[in-house]
Amino acid sequence: MSKFVDRPRYGCALAGALALLRAIPRTIPIIHSSTGCGFNCYNGINPGAGYLGGGYCGGTATPSSNVVERHVVFGGEDRLREQIASTLEVMDGDLYVVVTGCMVEMIGDDVQSVAQEFQDEGQPVIAVNTPSFQGNSYYGYELLFSALAQEIVRKTETKNPKKVNVLGLVPGQDVFYKGNLREIKRLLTDIGLEVNTFVGEGETLDSFKNAGDAALNIVLSDVHGVKTAQVFQQVHGIPYITTGLPIGYFQTADFLYQVAEQTGVEKSAVDAVLERERGVYFDYFERVADIYNDIDMQRYAVIVADSNYAPALSRFVADELGWLPELAVITDFLEEHHKTALEKRFDGWESGLRPAVRFDTDASSVRQYLGELWPRDRNTRYYDALDPGFILGSVVERELSDEFNFPLLPVAFPVTNRVIFNRGYAGIRGGLTLTEDIFGVLVTAR
């Protein structure tokens, strides 16, 4: 019997593709699907991603063929031709990407042939099949990004030995993707690399077109972006490494040394950057030492997040905040080899601690796992309670927060009770921001 999903933490594949297109300036999506698909995708991703917004020609302004019953019966390719032609006339863009929903995938519309007709006329139109019933937002990200790697990225035999591409942070699903990429780019630039983040601050479609001369692809995930990196390797001959998402000083140090080893950067260059960053980082931590000890800010931690954030957040609270991580629930749909790789992320921490790790898409299961790890008080004379506690999760964990009376900081999709601009939790500066947000929750009622 397959596992059901209670209160999913992602959209469909079409939603993931649309969120990625939203992140690429002057790239116009054209939805070929039934009426309402585009709005439903936007209505889920926008608030869940800390109010991402529709952007230029996105959101409720996204062009859509809006197929209806007659198109289902007789086919929707003519309607798609009409929609592409009108979009080219009305909307000014550098690339037009047809993405598909469930209905047209089931009736078998040949969107690739329709897009090719416009390409033959010199129009920048491509089509990507995004069968929404086959996967979630992460899957849609991989489908679209892999297609762009094949069709948009220019092939070149010459590689820049100091240039790297960064993959693995899924726009929208990673609520802080842009701030995270800014920090990753800053750190990698400081050790002497040229960094392309594709969808970070100031990036354009040219970031995709010119990605083929990179010497290495860095995937900030053990799961997401790996298939795209494999396409880059097959088509453009660019090797890749998976690093996980580094949060805080210790994880960032591991990350930089790993990248340096793969790119030929001298260890001394990394040492110099870390020496400078360490002085700044721990100087800020000194500010909270007094209040941390005065009111005893140590907490039991429960982490509920995707495969990018759960290991990184768990290690951060253990190694850098001195907390006790009790439970980490990873909410993605994962294959067994992914689970094996992620389990290793919880080993070898500076603190020597390790939470119980569970893989589950069902939000209601978190309560069950807590009960198994820490049985409820049955009028025991001496009872060691799981208290005080703290939850790092999403707004889905609000009921859990209320039940256990644990403060909650939503950091994983969906985050509907925060507006996110340029905030990021990756790297050195991200670790400071995360600490500020966590401790801010703890003192908010004082």
N, C-alpha and C positions, 0 to 999 in steps of 0.2 A: 504494500500500500504506500503510495507516494505521500510525501509530507505536505500538509497544507500551509498556506501563508496567512498569518493573522496580522493585519495592519502592515502591508508591505512598505519597505523603506526604499522604494525605487519605482520608476515608471516602466513602460514597455520599451522595446528596442527603438521604436520610432521616437519616443521621448528622449532617449539618450543621444540619438543622431541629431535631433533638433537642438539639444543643449550644446553639443559640440559646434554645430553650425552657428549658433548664437554667439559663440566665443571667437569666431573668425570674422574680422571686419570685412564688410562689402561682399560677403558670400551669402547669396539669397537662397533659402530653401523653397522648394516647391513641393507641397505635400500632395501625393496622389493617393487618396483614401476617401473613405466615406465622410459624410458631413458630421462635423463635431470632433473628429479625431484631433485636429490641431489644437482646438481650444482645450480639450481635456488634457492633452499633454502639457500645454502651457499652464493650465490651472493646477497641475500637480507639481511641476518642477519649479515654477516661479516662487510660490510661498515656501515650499520645502527647502529651497536653496537660499533661504535668508532674503527672499525677494530679489531674485536675479534680474527680473524685468525682461521685456521682450526684445530690446535692442533695436537695431536698424533692420526693418523689414522682417521682424520676428514677432513672437507673441500672437496677439489677436490680429496683427497685420500680415501674418504669414500667408503667402499665396497658396491656394488649395484648389484642387479639382472638384472637391465635394461631390463625389460620385453618389448617385441615387439608384433606385431600383432598376430603371431602364438600362443604366450602364452595367449593372450586375448581369442583366439578361443578355445584352447585346455587346458587352465589352466597353471599356472606358478609355481606349487608346485615343480615339478622336477627341474626347473631352480633354485628355492630357495635352494633346497637340495645341488645342485652343488655349489652354491655361498657360503653357510655356510661352506661346506667342504673345499673349497679352502681358505676361510678366516681363518679358524682354522689352516690351514697348513702354511699360509704365515704371518699372523699377530699375534704377541705375546700380549695377553691381559689376564685380570682376569675375564672379563665378556663380553659376546657377546650378543647384544640385536637387535633382528629383529624388525624393525619399518616399517609401511606400508604407501603407498600413495593411492591416489584415485582409480587408475585403478584396482589394485588387490583387493581392498575392494568391488568394483562394480562387479567383476567377482566371488567373493566368495572364494578365496584361503584360505585354513585352515592353517594359519601360526602357530597356536598353536600346532597342531598335528605334523607338521614338526619339530618344535623346540623340542617337547617332544621326538622325535626319537633320537636326539643328547643328550638330558639329560639322556635318558636311557643308553647311552653309556658312561656316566660320564663326558660329556662335559658341561661347564658353559654357556649354551645357553638358553635364554628366548625370548619370542615374545610378543610384545605389539601392539595391533591394534590402529593405529593412523589415523583414517579416516579424512583426511585433509579437506574434503568438509563439515565436521560437525562443525568446529570451527577454531579459530586462534591459534597463538603461545602460548597464555596463556592456552588455552584448551589442547594443546599438552603437556605442562608442567605438568598439572594436571593428564592427562592420564598416562604419563610415571612415574611420581613420585608416584602416587597411586599404580601402578603395582609393583614398586620397594618396596614399603612399605609392600605389601602382599607377594612378592616372595623372596626378598633379606634380609629384616630386620629379624633378629633372634628373635623368641619369647622367652620371659623370664617373669616369675612371679615376680621376684625380681626387684624393682625399686630403683634407686639412687635418694634420695629426693633432692639432690642439682644439678642434671643434667637436662638440658633443651635442646631441639632441636629448631632450628630457621628455619622457613619456610616463603614463601611468596614473596621472591625476585626472579624473573624469569630471569635466565641467558640470556644475550643477550637483552631481552626486557628491563631489567634494565641495562643500559649501565655501571653503576657504581657498579654492584652487589658485586664484590669481595672486593672493598674498603669499601663499606657499611657494609658488613658482618664482615670485620676486626674490624671496630670500634664498632659494636654492641657486638662482642665477647669480646673486651677489656673492655667495660663498665660492662657487665654482670659478667665477671670474677672478676672485681674489687669489686663487691658487694658480692663475695663469691660463685658464681655458676660455675659449670662445663658446658661448652658450646659446642654444636655440631652444626655447621652451614652447614654441608653436602658438600657444594661446595665452601667454603671459602679457604683462604690461608692454604696450608699444609694438606687439607682434602683429603682423599682417599676413595676407595670403602668401606673400613672398617668403615668409618663414617656412612655409610648406614647400614651395617650389625650389628653394635653395637648400633643402635639408639633405640632399643626396651626397654632399661632399664631406659629411661628418665622419669622423674616425670611430665613433662609438655612440651607441644609444644607451642611455641610462633610464631604466624602468624603475620608478619609485614605488614599486609594488611587486609582490610575489604572484599576483594574479592578473590584474588589469593592465593592459598595454603590452602584455607578453606576446600575444598573437600578432599584434601590429608590428612589434619589434622583429618577429620572425619573418614577416613580409618584407620589412626593410632589409633584413639579412639576405633573403632569397633574391629580391629584385635589385637591390642597390649594393649588396656586398658589405653592409655595415653590421659588425658584431654588436652584441648587447650584453648588458649585465643587469641583474635585478638587485636592488639595494634595500628595498623597504623605504618607508617614509621616516626620515630622521627628525625627531623632536627633542630639543634640548642639547646640552653640551656633549654628553657622552655618546649619544647616537650620531650626532653630527661629526664628531671626531672619527668614529668608525666609518661613516659614510665617505668623508673626504679622503681618508687613507685608502679605502677600497677603490675609489675613482682614480686617485693618483697612481696606484699600482697598475691600473689598466691603461692609463693614458701616458705613462712615462714621466709624469710630473715628479720632480725631486721631493723626497720626504721632507727635506729642510724647508721647502716652500709651504707645505702643510703645517709643519711645526710652527713657523712664524705666524701664520694666520691664526692658528689655535691659541698661541700665546697671547696675541692681541685680543682675541675674542674672549678668552677666559677672564682676563682682567676686567673687561666691561661686564660680562655676564654675572660673575659672582659678586661684583661690587653692588649690583642691583639686588641680588639675593640677600646681602647683608641688611638691606633696609627692612626686610620682613622678619629677620631673626628674632627681634624683641617680641613682636606681637605673636609670632609663631609659638614661642615658648611661654609667653605670659598667659595665653588662653588655650594652650595645648591644641594646636591645629592639626595634629596627626589624625588621620582618618583611615578606616577601612574603605577600600575603593572597589566599586563595581563598575566595570566598563562594558558597554554594549555598543558595538560599532562594526563597521565593515572591516575587511581584511587589511586595508591600508592603515586604519587608525587604531584598531584594538591592540595589536602588539606594541605599537609606538607609544600610545597613551599609558598602557600598563607599565611599560618599562620606565617611562618618564616619572610617574607618580611614585614608583618604588625607588629608583636610583637617585632622583633629584629632589623630590619632596619628602622622602623618608616615610612614605605612607605604606600601608599594608594592602596590596592588591589581592582580593579574595577570589574574585570571579571575573573572567573575561569571556563574553559571548560574542562570537563572530557571526554576523547575520547574512553573509553572502550565500548564494548557491555555489557550492564548491565541489570539485572532483577530489578524489582521494590523494593524488599527488600534491594538490594545493594544500590540503590539510596537513600533510607531512611537512611541507616547507614552512608553513605558518607555525606549527608546533615548535620548530627549531628557533623561531624568533623569541621564544619565552625562556630560552636557556642562556646561561652564562652571564647573567646580569651582575653589575657591580655590587648590588645589595645582597645577592645570593637568594633573593626571594623568587617565587614563581606562583602565579595564581592558578586556580583551576580553570581550564580552557574548555569551552563548549562551542560546538558549531550548530547553530539553529536559526532558522528563518522566522520562527514563531515567537512573537513578542511576549506572549503569555508564559512561555517556558522559563523565562528568567526567574520568575517567582519560585517555580518548582526547583530550579537548580540551587537557589539560595537556601531553600528549605532542606535540601539534601546535604549541603555543606555545613549549615548552621541550624540545627533543629530548633524549633520554637520552644519557648519556656513552658514547661508543663507543671508549674508550681514547684519547681525544683528549689530546694533550700538554698543552694548556691548555684547561680546561673551566670555564665560568662556570655553576655549579650554581644551581638554583632552591632556594636554602637560605640562611638559615633561613626556614621558611615557617610559616603558621598558617592553619587552616581555621575559618571561621564557617559552620556548616551545621546538620545534624541528626544523630541517631545513625546514620542511614543511611551517613554518611561515615566511620564508624569504620574500615572496611577501607581506605579511601583514606588515612586518617590513619596507620594502621599501615604501609602500603606505602611512603609517602613520609617517614615519621617526622616528621610535622608535628603539633604539638599541635592539639587540636580543642576548640572550645567550642560545644556544641549550643544553638542559639538559635531554630531553626525546627522546626516540626512534622515528624516526631515527636521529642519530647524525653522519653525514658523513663528517663534516668539522672539526672534532677534533679527535685526536688519544688518546684513553683512556687506561692508564696502571693501576695504583693502586689508582687512584683518587676515592674519595667517598664523599658523601654529608650527610650521616647519622650521628647522634650523635653530640657530642661536637666538635670534630675535623672536622667533615664534615661541620658543620655550619661555621667554620672559612674558610675552603676551598671554600665554596660556596660564602661567602662574598668577598673573595679575587678575585674570578672569576667575580662576578658581577661588583665590583668597577673597576676591571681591564678593563672591556669593556668600562666603562664610561670615563676613563682617557686615553684610548689608543691613542686618537688623539691629546693629549696635547703636 
